Structures are given as C-alpha cells and as structure tokens.
Amino acid sequence: MIAIASQHCNRAPQRVGWQAFPLGRVRFTYSAQRAVCRWCFEARDSISWPLAIVARRMHVNSLLPIAGISLCLVTAALAEEAHAQWADLSLPTGVLPGNVFNLGKMTHYLANGAVHVYSAFTREWASMPVSATANTTQTNDWLLIRDGATWTAFAAMRGRFEALPVSANAVLVNPIAQNNDSVLFVRDGFALYAFSGFVGRWSQRSIGASASVAVQRHVGLLADASLLAGYDSFSGLWHDLTIASQATALSCDGTAATAIAGNTIYGFSGLRGTWQIAQGFNNPTFTRGDDWAVYRSGTSALGFSGLLGNFATTPIGPVQSSQTQDLFGAFLTSAGTLQLYSAVTGTWSITAISTAASVRTAQAIALIQDPPLIMAWSAVHATFATAPLLSAGADLAGSVAAILPSNGSAPICYSATTGRFHVAPSDALPFLPRTTTVAALLQTPTGFHAFSARTGNFISLTSVNGIAEGNSAVAPALVWDSTTLHFFDARRDVWLHEPRQSTYSLGITLWRTTALIFDGNDAIAFGTQSGAVARITLPEPPINWRANSESLGITTSHHLFSASALPEALSQSQFPDFRRPFVGGADLHLQLRLPIGDLACFGIGMGNPSPVTLPGLGELLLDPAFTTVTLALPEADSDRAILQFAVPDSAILRGTQFWCQALVIDALGSTYLTDAHTFLVL
C-alpha cells in the first residue's frame, strides 16, 4: 500500500523524551523511545497541499517521499482490527436511566460518586471520581463537571479530564440553552478561562471588571477597553485587535463573530482566526445565521462571512421579509427583488421575482417557484439554475431539492454542491422523492434510485417492497425490506447492505448524521460521516435509546452501550452531511485517533474508484496513485495525532472531495487500516 523512501542510520538511541518536529505545515509529536529508526527523521520534503489534486489533473503519482524513515509495514506487520464502534459500560449494581445524558459526540453518566463519559472520537469510556454535590453541563463537544472549588472539563476530541481551580465567584458564561457550543468560557473575577472542545485544554487571560464577553458555537468575543479579542475553537487561540474604544453589540455564532464601536463594524472569522473592519450604518438592522451576519440600512446592506473573513456590500431597498439558513440569508424587497448573501462565497446575488413567487430555503439552497419557472440558488456557488416547468410538489433539505413536475413525468433533482438540476433515470416513478440533507430516494418499479448531492449521480437499488427512510433534518438515507437493510453511502455513491437477523418490525431512529436500528435483539449503528455499519447483540432489553448528531446510546438495566458515528480520522468539516463547511484559504485541522505508543502513515488524496480489500488490514479507500502520505504520532498526553495543513484558496481545489485514511501500527507491531474521512473544499 505505502512505499516510503528509506535511509537507515546507525546512531545509538538516545533517551530525550518527547520532541516536536515540523513537517511543512504539519506538526506532530515524536517519541525517541519507540519510533522506528529513532533519530533518522529528516524532513527534506515539505508537504505541498495541492499535490494530490494536481497529480490527479496531470495523472502522475503524488505519493510523498519522506527521506529518513524506514517503514516496510504491510509485508512485515501482523494485522489487527480497527477500534470497535460500540463500547459497553457495564454497571453491575444497575443503571439509573434518569442520570444518563446523550448529546452530540458524547454520553455521560453521573451516579454513585463517579462521572463516566463516552467520546465518539476516542470510542472509549473515561471515568473520574466526584463528590455527591457535583453537577454537570454538556454540549455537543465538551462536558463541564462543577465540583466545589474544582471545575473539570472533558473534550470529546481529546478524551481527557482537565481540572480548573476556581473561586466561589466563578460563573459559566455559556447560556444553558446553547448546547451546540464547542467553546466553553468561565469567568472568575479578573480572569477569563477558555476551553475548546476540539483542542481540550484550558487557557487563561486577565480581564477588567467592565469587560464584555460573548460566546456561541465555535467563536467567542472579549471586549475590554481598547482590546477586542476573538477566540476560535479550532485552534484554541485568542486573536487580539486594538481599537479606539470599547466595542458593544457583541454577536457570536457558528464561525462568525461581530462587534460595533461607533459606526465601525468588526468581523472575526473563527475558521481563519482573522479580523476585518468595515464602515457601518447608524442604527442598522441586524440579521445573522450560523456563519454570516448582515447589517442593513434603508438603502444598502453589509454582509460578513465567518468562513472567508470578509465584508461585501450591496444596494438594497426596504425588506419585506427574510429567511435565514446556516450558510446564507435571503431578503425579499418591496421592489420585487430577491437578494441573497452567501457565507461560502462572501458575495451577494440578486434576481427579480414576481408577486406570485414563493421562496423556500434549506441549509444551502433557495428554491424559487415563479410560474412558469422554477429557479434554484446554491449558497456553495452563489449561482442560479432555471428549470422551465410547473411543479406538482417539491421538497428540499440541506443540499438537495426534488421537484415533481405537474405534467406527470419523473422528478428532477437539484444539488447545491453541483449547482445544477439533474434529470432522473427514465424508470423513476412520478412520485415526490424522500429527501435528506445529502440524498433523495426516488422510487422505481424494482426499488429505488439514490440521488447524490455530492456528484449529481443516481445510484440504483433493487429492493422488492422496500420501504424508504429519511427526512429533511437528517443525512442518512436507507431502505429496508424483509431480508436486508440498505444504507446509502453518499461519500462513495454506493449502497451498503446489512442482512436482517429477525422477521419482526424494525425500530428506526434517525438524527442528523446517525441511524439507530433495532433488529430483534441486535442494535445496528450507521453514520454518514464514517460510512460504517456496526451491529451489537444486546444482553438485555433496552430501556432508553437515542441517536445523536455524531454518536448513539442505548440504556439497559445494567449497561450503557454507546456507538461512534465518526471516522477515526476527522477534520472540522461536516458539510454536506451537517454544519461546518470548509473553504479554501484556511488551515485544515485534522485529528487521528492514535493511542500513545502507536504510530501511523496518514494519507490524504483522492478516493479509490475501486476500493481494495487488503486481507487482515481492511479496505483501502484511498487511491495510492493520487495520495500524499505523512508520518503521524500521538501527542505526549493524548491518544490522538494532530495534523494541520494550509489549504490554498485555489479554483483547482474548489468542489473537490478529499479522503483521509491511516495505516496504524500499534506498539506491538500489529497494523490495521482506519475507516475514512471525507471533506469538501469549497
């Protein structure tokens, strides 16, 4: 699979502990005690991010040579299985179901003087003792345990408890209702403590008594006299800006944070860690979504993108109504125009519509029905596509829209990722498809076609009497019949098949990117971000269960079963399955689950059109001819490796889906291929 240039040396091993080495834009931790060829590493080649995609265009092999590392892995190593997706916390004295809390990437259980936490990234349970008065607060990415004078945070992406000594005056800044935040702020007198659910470590800074603080999702703001500081969860760093006077009107959400001082508007990008400044308006009207903000006067509008870190203006008259989504805002004016601001492109789009037009929006789509036309607008491309037809019905979700023509013909589908309408195969039946955020399921006489938002392809499935499952709030699209469960993997445009073990009715729960199915005594987990199907046989009947955005949980009388819906390699990008798109020009933060004592060859490149099963190792989903490989080692105090790449803002890269997969070698020399992560560069 991987051929890495080698050059041995005969230096004696030295016990120097942990050292940090840079490799281009990648940083990792290296142990002299256990690395292969201990002191032979020399980074003679720096990683060039566009290497894989340029190789794809030029049809050359982009496998990165790393001089000085000798690893002949596949032929010499023993094989082992990847880390199991299901984890069991056995509680022989019994479970108190009311003390179990599931959300996002984590499940936690507080009882009998201990707190137990499951992380979908580490795929393990961790525990710590607490007093009888301890209480907890959990979001998608972090858990806070308040226990007297010690507040302890747990980050899903690090899997470690981090203690913080506090005074009796300490307060949690995050409102309890904000359960999607990855940033955690604690204010304690003249100190502000920040904790990132992605980084997993506390940082501290001094603040004044009159300082203002705001936080939501992946960004935080601090306004303290002439200091305006933004905190981004991806790096866990503060980014300071000196201004003339203290800012007010602090607003945080998604990757975008804004503040006002006088008539000046300050915009902070959490994805890029940068500030931009623009001239504002007197008493502006303010509207925002997850990754953008818009300020309007009576004649113009100013949009800020948290993905790009820039401002864009447009003339605009009085607004009759508006609709907001994560990636864009749509403003209908009294002059009969629809003006749309995209956080992905940082630009405004405009079109004239009639008074008979209707506008519906989803995460990345605006669908305008203006007889005799239907128009679709993509927030990914900031472009319109037009179809000359009348609709008998339409549905849209995430990046997908499906329209049923009124003339009785087959449906047509629209993808925000491709920015185009796509005609269904001729055997599609004239029924409105079932849509999810990444797919649409069209009926045929013998089964279904799955429409893929990523590619615009239709992938057929034969399933007699099959029943389609999915809805507009989730990514999973599946079909079940009397013998088989069929899961659509939209990353690869393939159907996955899981035989049924029972003849009973299936219990199916869907949420965001996950599916939990009860098949007799078995529970089946599926996640669209990992494309993995995992089954477990329950030893006793379930009491409660829950599908979360990136994990799944089942409570029985004496067990807590949790499953991961994440791949072992992960970036901050979730789009189009869920939130958080990644846009070129920013740093890509990648984390690989890697226990201390292990090492890995980490590959980024193109997906393999014909994946290869390597006996004893797993399925290779990367195309070796178009893959960049680097060495990855764990942090000194975490079971993970962290890699960071600067991705250029290049037209060549936009719209390309990249794959990440690793070959892991544990401390005993056993090896396995991880599952794979995909991300789109927009």
N, C-alpha and C positions, 0 to 999 in steps of 0.2 A: 504493500500500500504506500509506504512512505520511504523514500530513499533520500537520506540526508548526507551531504558530503562530510567526510570524517577526516580527522587528523589527530592521531594519538600523540601523547607526550608521556614522559616518564617521570614527571615531577612527583615527589612524595606528597601524599595527602597531608594537609595542614588543618588543624582544628581552630578555625577562626570564627565559628558561629555563623550567623546569618548576614548575608551581604545583599545589597540591592544593585542590580545591573540594568542599564537601559538597553533596549534593542530597538533602534529607531524611535517610534512613538510608543513602544510597548515597554512597560515596566513590570518586572516580576521579582519574586524573592527566591534566593538560591541558597541551598544548604551545602556547605563543603563536605559535611559528613556523609551525605548519601547520594549526591548527584553522580551520574555516570561520567567517568573521566574528569574527576573533581575540578582540577584547575585548568582544563583545556579550553574553556569557553572564551572565544574572542569574536566580538560582533563586527565582522568585516563587511557585512551587507546590512544596510538598514532597510526596514520594511517600507515599501512604496505601496500605498493603499490601492491605487488604480491597477496594480499589477494583474490581478485576476481578470478584471473586466477588459483591460487592454489585450491580454492574452486571448481572451475569448474572441475579440474582434479580429485579431491578427492570426488566430489559430496557431499559437505557439504554446509551449509548455511553460507555465509560470511557477512551477514548484520552486520555492525559495531555498537556495543553498545556504546553510548556516555552517561556516567553517569552524572546525574545532570541536564538534560534538559527534561522538561516535555512538550511534544507536541503530543497530540492526535488530528491530523489535519483533516484527511479525514472525520471522522464521525461528527466533530463539526463545520467545517467551511462552509461558503457559497461559491458558485462557481462563477467564472467569466471567461471570455475568455482571452486567451493569447494575447499579444500585436499584433495588426494588422500588416501585412506585408506591406500594401500600406499606404502611408502618402500623404496628399494633402496640398500643399502650395497655398492658394488662394490669387490672386493678382487682386483685382477689377479694378485697373487702367490699367491693361493689362501687358502682358509679352513681354520683348524684347528677342526674341529667340536667338540672337547672343550673349547674355550675360549669357547663360546657359552653364555650363560645367559639363560633366559627366565623371567619371573615377573611376575604382576600386570599393571601398566601398562607394563613396561619389558623391553627386551632389552639386554644389554651383552656386549661382546666385548673381551677383553684379549689383545693379541698385538703383537709387533714394536714395542715401545716406545710404545704408544698404547692408550687405552681409548676405545671407541666406545659410545655409549648412544642407544637409541631410546626416545622417550616417546610413549605413545598419546595424550596430550593435545596436545603440540606437533606430533605427526605427522611428526617430523623426527629425523635422526641428529645427534648432537653428539659432538665428539671432543676429547681433550686428550692431550698427551704425558705419559708416565710413565717411571720408571726400570725396570730389569729386575727389581727386587725388590718392585715394587708388588703389593699384593693387594687383593681386592675382597670386599665383603659386600653383598648385595642383598636387599631386601624388596619387597613389592608397590609401595611408593611412594617409596623412596629407595635410592640406591646410595652406599656409602662406599668411597673409594679411599684406602688407607693406604700412604703412600709416604714412608718416613723420618720427618722431623720435620714433614711436612705431611699432614694428613688432609683430603681433599676430599669434600664431599657433593654429590649431584645429586638434585634433587627432580623427580619426574615432572611435577608440576603447574606448575613454573616453568621447567624446561628449561635451567638454568644451573648451572655448577660453582661451588661456594662453598668456598674454601680455609680451613683452620683450622690455625694453627701449634700444635704440641703438644710436650710434653716426652717423654722416654723412659718416663715413668711413666703415660702416658695409657692408659686402658682403655675398651673398648666395653662399656657397661653391658648392652645388649640381648643376651640369650642367642641363640646362632646359630639355635636351633630356632624362634624367633619370627619367621618370615619374612613375617608379615602386618602387622608394626608400621608405622605411619605416623610414630611418634615415634622419634627417634634421640637417645640420651643418650651422652655421652662424659665420663668423669670423669678429671680430670688434677690430682692433688694437691688443693689447696683451691679448685678451680674445677670447676663442672659446666656443660657445654655442651649445649644442647638444639637440635634441628633438626627442623622439621616437613616432612614430605613434601608437605603441602598449601601451606605458606607458602614454604618453600625458602630460609630464612635462619637462620644461627646466632644464638643468644642465649647470654649467659654470666651466671652468678651465683656468688658466693662461698659456700662451704660449709665446715663444720667437719670435723675429722678423724673424728668419730664419727657423722657424718650417714648416714642410711639412704636408699637410692634404689631405686625400683621403676619399671618401665615395661612396658607391653604395649599393642598396638594403638594407640588414639588418645589415651591418657592416660599421664601419668607422675606420680609422687609423690616428694616430698622431705620427710623428717622430720629436723630439725636443732634439737635442744634444744627450745625452746618454739615453733619455727616448723614449721608443716605447710603445704606448698605443693603445689598441683595444677597440672599443665601440660596444656593441651588443644591438640591438633594442628590444629584447625580455625582458630583464631586465632593460634596460635604464641605464646601468652601464659601467664605464670605467674599464679596466683591464690593469695594468701597468707592464712593464718589463724594467729592467735596462740592457743596452747593452754597449759595449765598445765604439762605435762611431755611429754617426747619420746614420740611415737607409735610403736607397733610393729605387727606383723601387717599390713604394707602389702600391698594386693592391687590389681592393675590388669588391666583387660581391656575391650575394646570402648570404651564411653563412661563406664564406671563404675569408680571407684576408692574404696577404703575403707581405713580405718586404725582402730586401737584405742589408747586411752590410759586405763588403769584399766578402769572399766565404761562408758566413753563411746565411742560409735562415731561416726566422722566419715565422711560420704559426699560424694564430689566428682563432679559431673556434667561430663563433658567436652563435652557438647553445649551446656550453658548457662554453663559456667565459674563455677559456684556451689558453695558448701559448705552442708551441712545436718548437724545434730548430733542424736543420739538416745541415750537411755539404753539400755545393752546388758545382757548377762547374764554371770554367772560361767561361764567355760569353755564358751562357746557352740559348737554345731555349725555349721560354715560351708559354705555351698553357693553357687555362683555360675555365671552364664552370661556371654554377651558384654556385655550392657547392664544387668545387675542383680546383686544379691547378697542372700542371705538368711542371717540369723543365727537359730538356734533354741535354745531351752531345752527342758526336758521338757514345758512347758505352753503356750508361746507362741512366735511367730515374728515377726521383724522383717525386712521387705523394703525394699531400697533400689533406686531406679530411676535409672540414669545418664542416661536420656532426659528425665526430669522433675525430677531432683534432689530427690526427697522420700522420706520413710520412711513405711511403713504396717505396722501390727501386726495380728495375728490370733491367737485362741486355737488351739492345735494340740496334739494328744497325741503319743504315740510314733509315729515314722515307720517304716513297714516298708520302703519303697523310694522312690526319687525318680528323676525324669528331668529332664534339663536341655537347653534349647534356647537359641538366641541371645536370644530375646525373653521367655522365661518359664521358670519351674520348676514341676514337678508333683510333689506329695508325697502318697503313699498312706499313710493312717494305719491303725493297728491297730483303730480304732473304725469302720472301713468308710466313711471319707470320702476324697474326693479334693480336695485343696486346691491351688489354682493361683495363682501370683503373676505378674502381667503387668508388664513394664517399660514398656509403652506407656501403660497407664492408671495404673500405680502403685497397683493395688488387688489384693485377694485375692478369689478366687471359691471356692465350696465346693459340692460335690454328694455325695450318698450313692450308693454303688455296691455291688453285691453281690459275694460272693466269686467268682462266675463271670465277673465283668467282666474285660476286657482293655483296657489303655490303650496307645495308640501315639501318638508325638508327632513333629511336624516343626517347622520354624522358627517358625511362627505358629499351629499347630493342635495340639490334643489330640483324638484320636478315641477315644471310649469305646464299646466294643461290650459291651452289657449286655443279653443277650436278655430280652425280645423287642424291645428298643430299640437304636438307635444314637444316641449323642449326639456332637456336635462342639462344641468350645470354641474361641473365637477370642481370641488374645492381643491383637489390634487393638482389639476391643470389650469384652473380658472378659465375654462372654455365651455362654450355651449355646443350641444349637439341637438339636431332637429329631426323629428320623425313626422311625416305628413299622414297622420291617422287620427281617428277618433277613438276614444277609449271607452270600453265597457267596464273597466275596473283597473286599478293599479295598486301596487304595494311597493314599499321601499323600506330598506333597512341598511344602516351602515354605509357600505359602498355599492349597494345593489338596488336596482329598481326593476320591477317587472310590470309590463303593461299588456293587458288583454285587449286586442283590437275589437271594435264594435262590429266588424264585418264577419266575425266568426272564425277568423284564421288563428293560427298558433300564436302564442305570446311572443313578445320581443323583450329582450333584457338589456339593461344599461349597466355599465361598470364605471364607477368614478375613477378607478385605477387606470383603465384604458382610455377613459373619456369618450367612449363610443357606444352606440346601440349595436346589439348583436342579434342576428336573426336565428331563431331556434331551428333545429333539425326538422325535416318535413313530417316526421312521425309524432311530433309533440301534439298533445291534445289541446283543444281550445278551452282550457281551464286556467284560472289565475294561479300562478305558481305560489308555493310557500317559500318565503324569503327569510334568510338570515343575514347577518352582517357581512358575510363573505360568499354567500351562495344563494341560489334559487333552485328549488326542486320542481321540475316540470314533468307532468305525467305523460306516459306513452302507453300504447296498448299492452306492452310487455313489462313495464316497470317505470323507470324514471330517467330523466337527464338531469345531471347536476351542472348548473351554470356557475363558472368560477369567476369571481370578481377580479382575481389577480391577472388572469390571462384572457378572459372572454371566451374560453373554450366550454363546450358542452360534453360531459363525460357520461356515457350511458351505463345503466344498471338494469339487469334483468332480475325482477323480483315479482313473481306472480302473487297478486293480492297483497302487495306490500303497502305498508302504512307509513307515510312521511311524518317526521317530527322536526320541529324547529320553529322559531318565531323571530320577530323583528328585533328583539332585545338581546339575542344570543348569536354566537358564531357557529356552534355545532349544527350540522345538517345530517340527519340519519334516517334510515328506512329499516323497518323490521317486518318480518313475515313469520310464518310458522316454524321455520328452521334456522333462520340466520338473522343476525344484526349486521347492518351495513352502515359504516361510518364514512363520510366523505372527507378526505384529507385534501383541503383546498390548497395547501402548500405545494403538493405534488400533482394535483389533478388526478387523483386515483381514489378508488373505493377500497376500503378495508373491510374485511369480513370476519365476523366472530360467530361461530356456531352456538346456537342456543342449547342450554342444558335442560330446559323444562318445557312443558307444554302449557304452563299457566300464563295468565296475562302478565305482561311486563309492567313494572313500575318505573317510570322515566321522569327524572328531574333535570332540567336544563337551567344553567345560569351563566351569563357572559361567555366564557370560553370553555365551559365544562359540561359534561353529561354524566349522570349517575343513573345506572340501570340495575334494577333488581331482577335477577333471572333465577327463580326458585330460591335456593339457599345461597346463591352466589351474588356478589356485587361486582359490577363492571364500571371502571372509570375510563373516561375518554377526555382528552384535552386537545383543542385545536392547535395550541402553540407547540405541543410536542408531537402530535400525530400518533400518540401511543394509546393502545387499548390494554388495560390491565384488569385481570379478574382475581377475585379472592373469594374463598368459601367461608361464610360466617359460622362460628361455632354455636351461636345462639341468635334468636330473633332480634332484629333491630328495634330500638325504642324510638330514636330520633335519627334524622339524617339531613344533610344539607349539601347542596352544590354551591360553591363559592366562585368568585371570579377566576381563581387560579389553583384552588385546592378543593378537596371533597372530604366530608366527615360523616362517620356513622357511629352512633352510640348504642351499645348493647348493655346488658346488666353488669358485665364485668370487663368490658373492653371499650377502648376508643380506637377506632380504625380511621386512619387518615390517608389520603392519596394525593399525590402531586399531579398537577396538570401542566407542569413546566418541564422543558428540557433541561438537561444538566448544564448546558452552556446557555447563557442568557444575556441579552442586551437590554437597554431601557426601552427598546422599540416593541410595541404591541400591534401596531396598525398593519393590516386592516381588521384583525380579529377583535381588537378592543381599542383603547385610547393610546396615546403617546406615539405619534408618528416620528420618524427620524428624517431629518432634512440635511442634505449635504452642506458642508461648510462648518460642521460642528464636530466635536470629539465623540466618538462612539465608545461607550463604556461597556465592556464585556466582563462577565464573571463566569467562571467554570467551577462547578462543584469538584473539589480535589482535596481529599484528606491529607493532612500533614504526613509526610513520608512518601507520598506518591509524586509522580511527575507525568506530564502529558505532552504529546505532539498535538498542537492546536491548529486546525485548518480552517481557513476562510476562503470561499470561492464559489463556483457555480454548482448547482445541483446536478446530480448524475441522472441523465435521462433513463438509464437502465441500472438501477442500484444493484450492487453486487453483494451477495451474502458470503462473508468470509467465515468459514467453519470455526467455531469456538470463539469468535470475536464479535460477531453481529453483522449488521447491514451497513455497508459503506454508502452513504447518501451523497458524498462529495464526488465531483468529477476530478480524479487525480491530475488530469491534464491541465486543468484550469483552477488550481488551488494554491494558495500561499500558506506555508506552514511555518510555525514558530514553536519554540520550546516554552512550556508553561509550568511553573512550580508554585506551590501554595505559599500564602503569607505565613509568617512565623507563628501567628497566633490565631489562624482561622483555617477552616477546611475549605479553602477556595483559592483560586488563582484569579488575579485581576489583570486585565489587558485593556489598553486604551489606544485607539487609533484616531488620527486626524483624517477625516474624510473630506476631500476637496469638494467644493461646490462646482461640479462639472456636469455639463449636459450629457456626457457619455454615461454617467452613472445613474442619472435620474430614471426612475421607474424600474430599476433592476433589482431583482430579488437575490440576495446573497444567502449562502448557507454557512453554518458553523458546526463543526463536529470535531471531537477529540479522540485520540487513541490514548487511553490511560494505562499507565504502568504502575502498579502498586509497589509497596516497599519490598514485597516478596518476589517481585518479577512477573506476577500474573498481569494479563492485559485484557482490555475489552474496549469496544467502540461505544461511545456515548450515543444517546439519541441526538437529534439535530435541532438546531435553532435556525429560523429564517428571519430576515429583516429586509424591508424595502427601503431603498434610498430614494427619497422624494426630492 
